[in-house]
């Protein structure tokens, strides 16, 4: 195929201008230097604290009280404006200002609640979250506010509107109706009750999903007890030990950690029942129908068809992966045993290390945090004309002493927005990589633009006195992924903050972040920044190629696993009469259909699958966003990943709209073809085949 030839040529020849650019650099840029040096709070006796994020009331925790009171007062004024009958602007403008007023407090408070190291700020933020939730609940019961919005959506506004105005107004109406305001009072109260139950049960399920399993030590053979944490006469099993070299330990951890737990099982069952009842009251056949409304795929039937087509294409390709792993297991073990679910992570890592001589610690010196940030800067500058500038903060602006602040500066448009980088681990900080919107971008009445403000959170090791923080290849991927979200927020130039940047359907919001991972896997891009933190020598060509090739190992079986997870999520949130008697029965049935390795008896993997809560009926988004990102990459960037013309096209015709245009239309228009189950599945199958060609080409070399 053409793509295979293109990529084969890339591996076979030098990388032209990209490598030359890297070779010319002899000193670290100011950006790289800043991120290779641990930031410290500067003591300034000449200036007063400016407050968190430069917000003057937040010089102290009590400032949250002032912010929420101002928001409540402004909310009341906007409600009066919307319902007065004498408004002087479009209804959607009023609703967006209403949303912006509340989000500026709620989003900020939620971030501070999760991330601030000082309890007084945390408690003040929690109080603000509760207060704003109360305001939202009040809005959700305001039938007059709902009536005037519905009249505009149904019959049109008295002021001229465009398709974006109409689309955003419809989104506001749908959000309104999620609370059941259009229902009889008894049903609306039931919706409120179910939402609260789902929230509380979800929190308990999430906690139970990560709770270690405690068993009597006599349950395990003495020969493998040392792999686990011993607590008196008990053994603590806190994970799957998936990459352990001991097959018996892997099997034991898998069966013990995933052993069914009745309380957790009942929680999941109750959550799924409550979600279905909620969807039914609101007029949907299933919770999946409710969750997918306004998404890129729009309907569960499209998702299920996509998964079925993808499964058929993946089955023979995944079988080849499993055959290779099974052969490795036979060579390694004296006792013959079939390949099992607990083996795949171990043999994937083992083959990477043996066949490609891949060891994450070997690559880390070439991926200092500063080098990686410089790599992201190369991408944004080349594609969009945007440089990332490390910016000195005012006293009190940051919530901790090791935060960086980036200004995103366009070469002609000036500063587009700000990214705060909370990159280092600390006690009490959430152990996850994520992106927070603090302030959404929007057009202001005076014609200026409210700049977006976001936070990227990682959990990297603190830099040591002897050198900067070094990243493994997977950490580099995560950094590029989260920066993809941030750049989506920076580059969206929407009229309304309700649809700015990542405020869109999940299966669309993940496309820019997944696409950024393609840049992190391209040898031409890596060659521009992968340099040893001490000598500044570029990563040797062989190492660079080995690293990129390693990312194409066993992609068919890994994708098949994601298909199984997605199918399970859809089934759980589908029509109950079409499901098996229990969640475990459903899992057993679907694993046989969608995955190439058999179900392990007396296990309940779904009870550890916390994504069922956060991604309820939307876990498929990973696969759909990857399919779209793959098509964008191969259509626009595979030939030249740093093309300014293609970058500008991507910005103006895709990123700029946020959620202001239906995502299905936006994707179809940009790729010049319909979004169908067939095209989505074909994108992934072709990519897997192309990756296999690259991998085979490299191993033969």
ABEGO torsion letter per residue (X at the ends): XAAAAAAAAAAABBAEAAAAAAAABABBBAAAAAAABBBBBBBBAABBBAEBGGBAAAABAAAAAAAAAAAAAAAAAAAAAAAAGABABBAAAAAAAAAAAAAAAAAAAAAAAAABABAAAAAAAAAAAAAAAAAAAAAAABAAAAAAAAAAAAAEBABBBBAAAAAAAAAAAAAAAAAGAABBAAAAAAAAAAAAAAAAAAAAAAAAAABBBBBBAAABBAAAAAABBBBEABBBBABAGAABABAAAAAAAAAAAABBBAAAAAAAAAAAAAAAAAAAAAGBABAAAAAABGBAAGBAAAAAAAAAAAAAAAAAAAAAAAAAAAAAAAAABABBBBBBAAAAAAAAAAAAAAAAGBBAAAAAAABBAAAAAAAAAAAAAAAAGBBBBBBBBBBGABABAABBBBBBBBAAAEBAEBBBBBABBBBGBBBBBBBBBABBBBBBAAGBBBBBBBBBBBBBBBBBAAEBBBBBAAAAAAAAAAAAAAAAAAABBBABAAABEABBBAAAAAAAAAAAAAAAABAAAAAAABBBAAAGBBBBAAAAAAAAAAAABGAAAAAAAAAAAAAAAAAAABBAAABBABAAAAAAAAAAAABABBBBBGBBAAAABAAAAAABGAAAAAAAAAAAAAAAAAAAAAABAABAAAAAAAAAAAAAAEAABBAAAAAAAAAGBBBBAAAAAAAAAAAAAAAAAAAAAAAAX
